[in-house]
Amino acid sequence: MIYTVAELAVILGITEVALRQKMRTQQFPFTNDNGRIFVLAEDFENYLKEHRCWDFTIPEWEQFYQTKREIRTYFTKIQGALQILKKFGISIEQRTLKRWIHNQQIKAYNLGGTYYIPLDILEQDLS
């Protein structure tokens, strides 16, 4: 199972250009097959597992190992998370959210210095 750059950009909630930049700077795993760039599903899940900011596993996310996720946005960055928190009546500063991530109060992945917060898990934790 593979992801194209366009599919993975949708999943991460970033632009293709930003994802290609992460690949060029070796911050993200990819395979180059005669100019065709893609990411193996297993490599993507391993990469997420290695860069999570918490010590435990989330059983429902283990189902994606070695399979291809449905192509939709699964993650948000800090600004998107702040907007979601506001919808739930929580108004905090960016540095507070980052502190919560460091203290494992909010689950996030640190991918190349940028935090990616799983949307499903954030909304589930808030409700």
Summary of the structure (lengths in Angstrom):
residues: 127
radius of gyration: 14.8
end to end distance: 33.2
largest distance: 50.0
contacts: 333
relative contact order: 0.17
helix: 46%
strand: 17%
